[in-house]
Structure formats: C-alpha cells, structure tokens
Amino acid sequence: MDRKIVAKVECQSGYSSCDHPNAVWWQGQRHLVKAIMAEWRTPIEKHYRLLVPENMVFHAVFHMKNNSWNVEKICFENIK
C-alpha cells in the first residue's frame, strides 16, 4: 500500500459538504471517480472507497474539523 498523503479531492456538495467525490488528484494526475464503492462516517471524518476508470481504488478521508483530505491508494488490481 502507498502512504496516505494530503490530497485534492473535487466533490459535489449535497446535504452537507463533500457528499459526492467527483475526482481525486493523485501524484499530480486527476482521476475521475467512476463509482463510490463504499462510504461511512465517524463523528469527525467522512470516508469513501473510490473506483476510478484506471481500475485503481482509493480510500479518501475528509477531516471535517480542518476541511482537509487524505487519500491512500489501496488497490491497483483489475476491478470490473
């Protein structure tokens, strides 16, 4: 696994801020979100498992206290 990094995530706001991630920036490249595979929440964070068209999967965490994102690449397998 790659290490977590502070990242840029583009998202659409819904009921609350950052409800629907649309794109993830990883290693200087923009990756559109193909699907939100899972999402869950803690009292201080929002978590998303994101599939991008390049068949990479990312775990993105939005920290509500300081409005920042961390992104970790968790899979580089061929996912359908």
Protein Blocks (a to p, Z undefined) as FASTA:
>chain_A
ZZdddddddddddfbghkbcfbdceehiacddfbdfbdcddfkbccdddddfklpacddd
ddfklopacdddfbfcdcZZ
